[in-house]
Amino acid sequence: MLGAICLPAHAKVHHRRHRPKPLKTQIAELLDDPAVSRAHWGIVVTEMDGKPIYAMNEGQLFQPASNNKMFTTATALALLGPDATTETRIVAKGVFNGPAKLAGDVVLVGAGDANLSGRALQYVEPADRPNPAPPAPDPLRYLAQMADQVAATGLKVVNGDVVGDDTLFPWEPYPEDWTIDDAVWGYGAPVSALTINDNQIKVTVTPADTAGKPATVSLSPAVPYYRLDFSVMTGSPKSPSSIEMERMPGSRELRIYGSIAVDAQPDEEEVAIEDPAEYAAVALKSLLEARGVEVTGKARAQHRLSTDTQGFLAESAQSVVDLSERAPVAANPVEKVLASHTSPPLEENLVVTNKVSQNLHAELFLHQLGVAVLGDGSTAAGVRVVRVFLTDKVGVDPDDFVFFDGSGLSGHDLVTPRAAAKLLQYAAEQPWFADWKRSLPIGGEDGTLAERFPKAPLKDHLFAKTGTLGEARALSGYLECASGKTVIFSIMVGNHTPRTHADREAMDKIVAAIAETN
């Protein structure tokens, strides 16, 4: 009979499962770091059914930044549906003398389509994209296709104007408390029912081949819209490059100045279009003329100014809304449709909006909600629809949020972490959940999380919306944990030290701790 074999005590240690510190302890230690301890933190973690796991300041208000897009896109998907589309039309308003001559205007009627651009839809994951990338499509391709349709009608002379009509929404290009500095750049582009190329222009500054010579500049699309005041010189090799772009509010003069090293790569920036409807009219007039259609008038915009006299909060807080009904569609006066373009389905734009955190597209969703439910495309109407949906359908406490826009660029937006968690729980129980979850960035994989959580065990196991605005940051979503179960989390921070990433690093470590301990 063999005797029992005894292992040394130290050998048994290797078979013991590592037990991490409790989540509460790990978070306390992370937030005790002087680099982040003076910031304001709010955290909530729950089971998928809402059962609490951890909470800290979960009922306090934070700036959500782009976490706001979760609320906007979920409402849009639930109320408008994944297959919703819009139709942009070119119509003739006037009297025809045969098919060739129009005494009147050619009007490009905006319908809130976010993708009249060169963007490729459906969204393709980075790993599946061709390398090298194919040439980008023409940003004005759909406008050109509609111009082809107009020319095919036989129209040769327009004794009138080309009009960009964005009156589906009132002309409220910038929601309350959008920063004036943002208005120059593509991410702060104005909101319009007639959106072309994300309402932005790519500006490319290229150094000359010899130091001391002026650099060159090009615009895409090459539409004669901005007047350029350009004074960028080419610097010596390895010299610092510094290029500034400025535009006063309401101005169509773009000032570009500074220097760029002779051996530097071209500098590319996205600059916002001051008046998208006017820009679209200028572009369409040029396209029609290139196809042999003479236009005797000018290119101009047609806006509809708001007549609302209530305060924003009073209007957006009204709660009498039947979300199951749709506002009646107003009848158009007699007009001849010359061309049209139908947008991609809503779900395709939803993925782009959340993956890359596209501000303008979120705002267009908000305005479309106002049109569809209330027959009013104003910012306040859209916010009102979102508010009623969140309180009446999702069950969010009405004191747990206040929104002034649909993207999170407004500094007035406020939300609690528990409101974000409540939305995430509700969404997971809906028939449209798969479409909505598919729109969230994936850790270490794509969108705004492509460079975060790049390694196991978090890579490809985090589905969350990011948010960054000034000294506010947020991250909320779904996390697949070490045990195999999925949890809901929302982490928000405000008043962190400016121009540092310590808060983001602490946030990512908190996510890792959540995954490890659940």
C-alpha positions as CSV (number, residue, x, y, z in Angstrom):
1,M,0.0,0.0,0.0
2,L,1.4,3.3,-1.0
3,G,1.5,6.1,1.5
4,A,-0.1,9.5,0.9
5,I,2.1,12.0,-0.8
6,C,2.4,15.3,1.0
7,L,3.2,18.5,-1.0
8,P,5.2,21.2,0.6
9,A,3.1,24.0,1.9
10,H,4.6,26.5,-0.5
11,A,3.6,24.4,-3.5
12,K,-0.1,24.7,-2.6
13,V,0.1,28.5,-3.0
14,H,0.4,28.1,-6.8
15,H,-3.0,26.4,-6.9
16,R,-4.9,29.1,-5.0
17,R,-7.1,31.4,-7.1
18,H,-6.0,35.1,-7.0
19,R,-8.6,37.0,-5.2
20,P,-8.6,40.7,-6.3
21,K,-9.3,43.4,-3.8
22,P,-13.0,44.3,-3.5
23,L,-14.2,46.7,-6.1
24,K,-14.9,49.4,-3.6
25,T,-11.4,49.2,-2.2
26,Q,-9.8,49.4,-5.7
27,I,-11.8,52.4,-6.7
28,A,-11.0,54.2,-3.5
29,E,-7.3,53.6,-4.0
30,L,-7.5,54.8,-7.6
31,L,-9.3,58.0,-6.8
32,D,-7.0,58.7,-3.9
33,D,-4.3,59.6,-6.4
34,P,-3.5,63.3,-6.1
35,A,-3.7,63.6,-9.9
36,V,-7.4,62.9,-9.9
37,S,-8.6,63.2,-6.2
38,R,-9.8,66.8,-6.6
39,A,-12.1,66.0,-9.5
40,H,-15.7,65.2,-9.1
41,W,-16.5,61.5,-9.7
42,G,-19.7,59.6,-10.2
43,I,-19.9,55.9,-10.8
44,V,-22.6,53.2,-11.0
45,V,-22.3,49.5,-11.8
46,T,-25.3,47.2,-12.0
47,E,-26.4,43.8,-13.1
48,M,-28.2,43.7,-16.5
49,D,-31.5,43.7,-14.6
50,G,-30.5,46.8,-12.7
51,K,-29.5,45.2,-9.4
52,P,-26.9,47.4,-7.8
53,I,-23.3,46.3,-7.6
54,Y,-21.5,49.5,-6.8
55,A,-22.4,53.2,-6.6
56,M,-20.7,56.5,-5.8
57,N,-22.3,59.9,-6.3
58,E,-24.7,58.1,-8.8
59,G,-27.5,60.6,-8.2
60,Q,-25.3,63.8,-8.7
61,L,-25.3,65.7,-11.9
62,F,-22.4,65.7,-14.4
63,Q,-21.8,67.1,-17.9
64,P,-22.4,64.0,-20.1
65,A,-20.5,65.4,-23.1
66,S,-21.0,62.8,-25.9
67,N,-22.7,60.4,-23.5
68,N,-25.7,62.6,-24.4
69,K,-25.7,60.8,-27.8
70,M,-26.8,57.6,-26.1
71,F,-30.1,59.2,-25.1
72,T,-30.7,60.9,-28.5
73,T,-29.9,57.8,-30.6
74,A,-31.9,55.4,-28.4
75,T,-34.9,57.7,-28.6
76,A,-34.6,58.0,-32.4
77,L,-34.2,54.3,-32.9
78,A,-37.2,53.5,-30.7
79,L,-39.6,56.1,-32.1
80,L,-38.5,56.6,-35.8
81,G,-37.4,53.0,-36.4
82,P,-34.3,51.4,-38.0
83,D,-35.7,51.7,-41.5
84,A,-36.7,55.4,-41.4
85,T,-35.4,57.5,-44.4
86,T,-35.6,61.0,-45.6
87,E,-36.0,62.4,-49.1
88,T,-34.1,65.5,-50.4
89,R,-35.8,67.0,-53.4
90,I,-35.1,69.6,-56.1
91,V,-38.3,71.3,-57.1
92,A,-39.2,74.0,-59.6
93,K,-41.3,76.9,-58.2
94,G,-42.6,79.1,-61.1
95,V,-44.0,78.9,-64.6
96,F,-42.6,76.7,-67.3
97,N,-42.4,77.8,-70.9
98,G,-42.1,74.3,-72.3
99,P,-39.7,71.9,-70.7
100,A,-36.6,74.0,-71.3
101,K,-37.4,77.4,-69.6
102,L,-38.5,78.1,-66.1
103,A,-39.6,81.6,-64.9
104,G,-39.0,81.0,-61.2
105,D,-36.6,79.3,-58.8
106,V,-35.0,75.9,-58.6
107,V,-35.2,74.9,-54.9
108,L,-33.1,72.3,-53.1
109,V,-35.4,71.2,-50.2
110,G,-33.5,69.8,-47.2
111,A,-35.1,67.0,-45.3
112,G,-32.5,66.5,-42.5
113,D,-30.4,63.9,-44.4
114,A,-27.1,63.6,-42.6
115,N,-25.3,61.8,-45.3
116,L,-25.3,64.0,-48.4
117,S,-21.6,63.4,-48.6
118,G,-18.8,61.2,-49.7
119,R,-19.1,58.9,-46.6
120,A,-19.2,55.2,-47.3
121,L,-22.1,53.4,-45.6
122,Q,-22.5,50.8,-44.2
123,Y,-20.0,51.3,-41.4
124,V,-17.0,49.0,-41.9
125,E,-14.9,47.8,-39.0
126,P,-11.2,48.9,-39.2
127,A,-9.9,45.4,-39.5
128,D,-12.1,44.8,-42.6
129,R,-11.2,48.0,-44.4
130,P,-9.1,47.6,-47.6
131,N,-5.4,48.6,-47.3
132,P,-4.5,50.9,-49.0
133,A,-7.8,52.7,-48.8
134,P,-9.5,53.4,-52.1
135,P,-9.9,57.1,-53.2
136,A,-12.6,58.8,-51.2
137,P,-15.9,59.4,-53.1
138,D,-16.8,62.9,-54.3
139,P,-18.3,64.8,-51.3
140,L,-20.9,66.3,-53.7
141,R,-21.7,63.0,-55.4
142,Y,-25.4,63.0,-54.4
143,L,-25.9,66.6,-55.3
144,A,-24.3,65.9,-58.7
145,Q,-26.6,63.0,-59.2
146,M,-29.6,65.2,-58.6
147,A,-28.2,67.8,-60.9
148,D,-28.0,65.0,-63.6
149,Q,-31.7,64.3,-63.0
150,V,-32.6,68.0,-63.4
151,A,-30.6,68.2,-66.7
152,A,-32.4,65.0,-67.9
153,T,-35.8,66.8,-67.7
154,G,-34.7,69.1,-70.6
155,L,-34.4,72.2,-68.5
156,K,-32.0,74.7,-70.1
157,V,-32.8,78.1,-68.6
158,V,-33.8,79.2,-65.1
159,N,-34.9,82.8,-65.0
160,G,-34.6,82.9,-61.2
161,D,-32.5,81.8,-58.3
162,V,-31.1,78.5,-57.0
163,V,-32.4,78.3,-53.4
164,G,-31.2,76.2,-50.6
165,D,-34.3,75.6,-48.4
166,D,-33.7,74.3,-44.9
167,T,-37.1,75.5,-43.5
168,L,-38.0,72.0,-42.2
169,F,-36.1,73.1,-39.1
170,P,-36.2,76.7,-37.8
171,W,-32.8,78.4,-38.3
172,E,-31.2,77.7,-35.0
173,P,-27.7,76.7,-36.1
174,Y,-26.1,76.6,-32.6
175,P,-27.8,75.2,-29.5
176,E,-27.5,77.1,-26.3
177,D,-24.0,77.3,-24.8
178,W,-22.1,75.8,-27.7
179,T,-18.6,77.3,-27.3
180,I,-17.8,80.1,-29.9
181,D,-14.4,78.5,-30.4
182,D,-16.0,75.3,-31.7
183,A,-17.9,77.1,-34.4
184,V,-14.9,77.4,-36.7
185,W,-14.3,73.6,-36.8
186,G,-16.1,70.7,-38.4
187,Y,-17.1,69.1,-35.0
188,G,-19.0,72.3,-34.2
189,A,-20.7,72.7,-37.6
190,P,-24.0,74.5,-37.6
191,V,-27.2,72.5,-37.6
192,S,-29.4,72.7,-40.8
193,A,-32.1,70.6,-42.4
194,L,-30.0,71.0,-45.6
195,T,-26.7,69.4,-44.6
196,I,-23.9,68.9,-47.2
197,N,-20.7,67.0,-46.5
198,D,-21.3,67.2,-42.7
199,N,-21.4,71.0,-43.2
200,Q,-17.7,71.2,-43.3
201,I,-14.8,71.8,-45.8
202,K,-11.4,70.1,-45.8
203,V,-8.7,72.7,-45.8
204,T,-5.3,71.4,-46.9
205,V,-2.1,73.5,-46.4
206,T,0.9,72.1,-48.3
207,P,4.5,73.4,-47.9
208,A,6.4,74.7,-51.0
209,D,9.4,72.7,-52.2
210,T,11.8,75.4,-51.0
211,A,12.0,77.1,-47.6
212,G,11.1,80.7,-47.6
213,K,8.4,80.4,-50.3
214,P,4.6,80.7,-49.6
215,A,2.8,77.4,-48.9
216,T,-0.3,76.5,-50.9
217,V,-3.9,75.8,-49.9
218,S,-6.7,73.8,-51.3
219,L,-10.3,73.3,-50.4
220,S,-12.5,70.2,-50.7
221,P,-15.2,70.4,-52.0
222,A,-13.8,73.2,-54.3
223,V,-16.9,75.4,-54.1
224,P,-16.3,79.1,-54.3
225,Y,-17.8,80.0,-50.9
226,Y,-15.2,81.3,-48.5
227,R,-12.9,84.2,-49.2
228,L,-9.4,83.3,-48.2
229,D,-6.9,85.5,-46.4
230,F,-3.9,83.1,-46.7
231,S,-0.4,83.9,-45.4
232,V,1.4,80.6,-44.6
233,M,5.1,80.5,-45.3
234,T,7.3,77.4,-45.8
235,G,9.9,77.0,-43.0
236,S,13.2,75.3,-42.9
237,P,13.5,71.5,-42.5
238,K,12.5,70.2,-39.1
239,S,11.3,73.6,-38.0
240,P,8.1,73.7,-36.0
241,S,4.8,74.0,-38.0
242,S,2.1,76.2,-36.6
243,I,-1.0,77.0,-38.6
244,E,-4.0,79.0,-37.3
245,M,-7.4,79.3,-38.9
246,E,-9.8,82.0,-37.8
247,R,-13.3,83.1,-38.9
248,M,-15.5,85.7,-37.2
249,P,-19.1,84.6,-36.5
250,G,-21.3,85.4,-39.5
251,S,-18.3,86.0,-41.8
252,R,-17.4,84.2,-45.0
253,E,-13.8,85.3,-44.8
254,L,-11.4,82.5,-43.6
255,R,-8.0,83.7,-42.3
256,I,-5.2,81.1,-42.5
257,Y,-1.7,82.1,-41.3
258,G,1.5,80.7,-39.8
259,S,4.3,78.5,-41.1
260,I,4.8,74.8,-42.1
261,A,8.2,73.1,-42.4
262,V,9.4,72.2,-45.9
263,D,9.6,68.6,-45.0
264,A,6.3,68.4,-43.1
265,Q,3.3,66.5,-44.3
266,P,0.4,68.6,-45.5
267,D,-1.8,70.0,-42.7
268,E,-5.4,69.0,-43.0
269,E,-8.2,70.6,-41.0
270,E,-12.0,70.4,-41.2
271,V,-13.6,73.9,-41.2
272,A,-17.3,74.4,-40.6
273,I,-19.5,76.0,-43.3
274,E,-21.1,79.2,-42.1
275,D,-24.5,78.7,-43.8
276,P,-25.0,75.2,-45.1
277,A,-28.1,76.0,-47.1
278,E,-26.5,78.8,-48.9
279,Y,-23.4,76.7,-49.5
280,A,-25.6,73.9,-51.0
281,A,-27.3,76.4,-53.3
282,V,-23.9,77.7,-54.5
283,A,-22.7,74.2,-55.2
284,L,-25.9,73.2,-57.0
285,K,-25.9,76.3,-59.1
286,S,-22.3,75.5,-60.2
287,L,-23.3,71.8,-61.0
288,L,-26.3,72.8,-63.0
289,E,-24.3,75.3,-65.1
290,A,-21.7,72.7,-65.7
291,R,-24.5,70.6,-67.2
292,G,-25.7,73.3,-69.6
293,V,-28.5,74.8,-67.4
294,E,-28.3,78.6,-67.5
295,V,-29.2,80.3,-64.2
296,T,-29.8,84.0,-64.5
297,G,-30.3,84.6,-60.8
298,K,-28.1,84.0,-57.8
299,A,-27.6,81.2,-55.2
300,R,-29.2,82.0,-51.9
301,A,-30.6,80.4,-48.7
302,Q,-34.1,80.2,-47.5
303,H,-34.4,80.0,-43.7
304,R,-37.3,79.9,-41.3
305,L,-36.7,81.9,-38.2
306,S,-38.1,80.8,-34.9
307,T,-41.2,82.5,-33.5
308,D,-41.2,80.8,-30.1
309,T,-41.3,83.2,-27.2
310,Q,-41.0,80.7,-24.3
311,G,-37.9,80.0,-22.5
312,F,-36.0,76.9,-23.7
313,L,-36.5,74.9,-20.4
314,A,-40.2,75.8,-20.2
315,E,-40.8,74.6,-23.8
316,S,-38.7,71.5,-23.6
317,A,-40.2,70.4,-20.2
318,Q,-43.8,70.2,-21.5
319,S,-44.9,66.6,-21.0
320,V,-48.1,66.2,-23.0
321,V,-46.8,64.1,-25.9
322,D,-48.3,61.0,-27.5
323,L,-45.3,59.1,-28.6
324,S,-47.3,56.6,-30.5
325,E,-48.7,59.2,-33.0
326,R,-47.0,61.1,-35.8
327,A,-47.4,64.7,-36.6
328,P,-49.4,65.4,-39.8
329,V,-47.3,66.1,-42.9
330,A,-47.9,69.6,-44.2
331,A,-49.1,69.8,-47.7
332,N,-46.7,71.5,-50.2
333,P,-47.9,74.2,-52.6
334,V,-48.1,73.2,-56.3
335,E,-44.5,72.5,-57.4
336,K,-42.8,70.2,-59.9
337,V,-40.3,67.8,-58.6
338,L,-37.2,67.7,-60.8
339,A,-34.9,65.4,-58.8
340,S,-34.8,63.5,-55.5
341,H,-32.4,61.5,-53.3
342,T,-33.4,59.0,-50.6
343,S,-31.1,58.7,-47.5
344,P,-29.7,55.4,-46.2
345,P,-31.8,53.8,-43.4
346,L,-31.6,55.4,-39.9
347,E,-29.8,52.4,-38.4
348,E,-26.8,52.9,-40.8
349,N,-26.4,56.5,-39.7
350,L,-26.9,55.6,-36.1
351,V,-23.8,53.4,-36.2
352,V,-21.7,56.2,-37.7
353,T,-23.0,58.7,-35.2
354,N,-22.1,56.7,-32.1
355,K,-19.0,55.0,-33.3
356,V,-17.2,58.2,-34.3
357,S,-19.3,60.5,-32.0
358,Q,-20.6,62.7,-34.9
359,N,-22.1,65.8,-33.3
360,L,-24.0,67.1,-36.2
361,H,-25.7,63.8,-37.0
362,A,-26.9,63.5,-33.4
363,E,-28.4,67.0,-33.7
364,L,-30.2,66.0,-36.9
365,F,-31.7,63.0,-35.1
366,L,-32.9,65.4,-32.4
367,H,-34.6,67.7,-34.9
368,Q,-36.1,64.8,-36.9
369,L,-37.7,63.6,-33.6
370,G,-39.4,67.0,-33.2
371,V,-40.7,66.9,-36.7
372,A,-42.0,63.4,-36.6
373,V,-43.7,63.6,-33.2
374,L,-44.6,67.2,-32.8
375,G,-44.5,68.6,-36.3
376,D,-41.9,71.1,-35.0
377,G,-38.2,70.8,-36.0
378,S,-36.9,73.1,-33.3
379,T,-34.2,72.1,-30.8
380,A,-36.6,72.5,-28.0
381,A,-39.2,70.3,-29.6
382,G,-36.6,67.5,-30.1
383,V,-35.4,67.8,-26.5
384,R,-39.0,67.6,-25.4
385,V,-39.6,64.4,-27.3
386,V,-36.4,62.9,-25.8
387,R,-37.5,64.0,-22.3
388,V,-40.9,62.5,-22.5
389,F,-39.5,59.2,-23.9
390,L,-36.9,59.0,-21.1
391,T,-39.4,59.7,-18.3
392,D,-42.5,58.0,-19.5
393,K,-41.0,55.0,-21.3
394,V,-37.5,54.4,-19.9
395,G,-38.5,55.4,-16.3
396,V,-35.6,57.9,-15.7
397,D,-36.2,60.3,-12.9
398,P,-37.1,63.7,-14.5
399,D,-34.7,65.4,-12.1
400,D,-31.8,63.2,-13.2
401,F,-31.1,65.0,-16.5
402,V,-31.5,68.2,-18.5
403,F,-30.5,68.5,-22.1
404,F,-30.1,71.5,-24.4
405,D,-29.0,69.6,-27.5
406,G,-28.7,66.1,-28.9
407,S,-24.9,65.7,-29.1
408,G,-23.5,66.9,-25.7
409,L,-21.6,69.9,-27.0
410,S,-23.7,72.2,-24.8
411,G,-22.2,73.1,-21.5
412,H,-25.7,73.3,-20.0
413,D,-26.3,69.5,-20.5
414,L,-26.4,67.6,-17.2
415,V,-27.2,63.9,-16.3
416,T,-26.6,61.5,-13.5
417,P,-24.7,58.2,-13.8
418,R,-27.8,56.3,-12.7
419,A,-29.8,57.9,-15.5
420,A,-27.3,56.5,-18.0
421,A,-27.4,53.1,-16.3
422,K,-31.2,53.1,-16.4
423,L,-31.2,53.8,-20.2
424,L,-28.6,51.0,-20.8
425,Q,-30.8,48.6,-18.8
426,Y,-34.0,49.6,-20.7
427,A,-32.3,49.4,-24.1
428,A,-31.0,45.8,-23.3
429,E,-34.7,44.7,-23.0
430,Q,-35.9,46.2,-26.3
431,P,-36.3,44.5,-29.7
432,W,-34.0,47.2,-31.2
433,F,-31.2,46.5,-28.7
434,A,-29.0,44.6,-31.2
435,D,-29.0,47.5,-33.6
436,W,-28.3,50.0,-30.9
437,K,-25.5,48.0,-29.2
438,R,-23.9,47.5,-32.6
439,S,-23.5,51.3,-32.8
440,L,-21.4,51.6,-29.6
441,P,-17.6,51.7,-29.9
442,I,-15.9,48.5,-29.0
443,G,-12.8,48.6,-26.7
444,G,-9.5,48.2,-28.5
445,E,-11.3,47.8,-31.8
446,D,-13.1,50.7,-33.4
447,G,-14.6,54.2,-33.1
448,T,-13.6,56.4,-30.2
449,L,-12.4,53.3,-28.3
450,A,-10.0,52.1,-31.0
451,E,-7.0,53.1,-29.0
452,R,-8.3,52.4,-25.5
453,F,-8.4,48.9,-23.9
454,P,-6.2,47.4,-26.6
455,K,-5.2,44.2,-24.7
456,A,-6.9,41.2,-23.1
457,P,-9.0,40.8,-21.1
458,L,-10.8,44.0,-22.0
459,K,-10.2,44.2,-25.8
460,D,-13.5,43.3,-27.6
461,H,-15.3,42.9,-24.3
462,L,-16.3,46.6,-23.8
463,F,-19.2,48.3,-25.6
464,A,-19.5,51.8,-24.5
465,K,-20.0,55.5,-25.4
466,T,-17.3,57.9,-24.7
467,G,-17.6,61.6,-23.9
468,T,-15.2,64.5,-23.6
469,L,-15.9,68.2,-23.2
470,G,-13.6,70.6,-21.6
471,E,-12.9,69.3,-18.1
472,A,-15.6,66.7,-18.2
473,R,-15.3,63.1,-19.3
474,A,-17.7,60.1,-19.4
475,L,-17.8,56.4,-20.3
476,S,-20.9,54.4,-20.1
477,G,-21.9,51.0,-21.6
478,Y,-21.7,47.2,-21.2
479,L,-18.8,45.3,-19.9
480,E,-18.2,41.5,-20.3
481,C,-16.4,40.5,-17.0
482,A,-14.0,37.8,-15.9
483,S,-16.8,35.6,-14.7
484,G,-18.4,35.7,-18.2
485,K,-21.4,37.8,-17.1
486,T,-22.1,41.2,-18.5
487,V,-22.7,44.3,-16.4
488,I,-23.8,47.9,-17.0
489,F,-21.6,50.8,-15.9
490,S,-21.4,54.5,-16.1
491,I,-18.4,56.6,-15.0
492,M,-18.5,60.4,-15.1
493,V,-16.0,62.9,-14.0
494,G,-16.1,66.7,-13.9
495,N,-13.7,69.5,-13.0
496,H,-10.6,67.4,-13.7
497,T,-7.3,69.2,-14.2
498,P,-7.3,70.8,-17.6
499,R,-5.2,69.4,-20.5
500,T,-4.3,66.2,-18.7
501,H,-5.3,62.5,-19.2
502,A,-4.9,61.4,-15.6
503,D,-8.7,61.2,-15.2
504,R,-9.0,59.0,-18.4
505,E,-6.3,56.7,-17.2
506,A,-8.0,56.3,-13.8
507,M,-11.3,55.7,-15.6
508,D,-9.8,52.9,-17.6
509,K,-8.3,51.3,-14.5
510,I,-11.8,51.5,-12.9
511,V,-13.2,49.6,-15.9
512,A,-10.5,47.0,-15.5
513,A,-11.3,46.7,-11.8
514,I,-15.0,46.2,-12.6
515,A,-14.2,43.4,-15.0
516,E,-11.9,41.7,-12.6
517,T,-14.2,41.7,-9.6
518,N,-17.4,40.6,-11.4
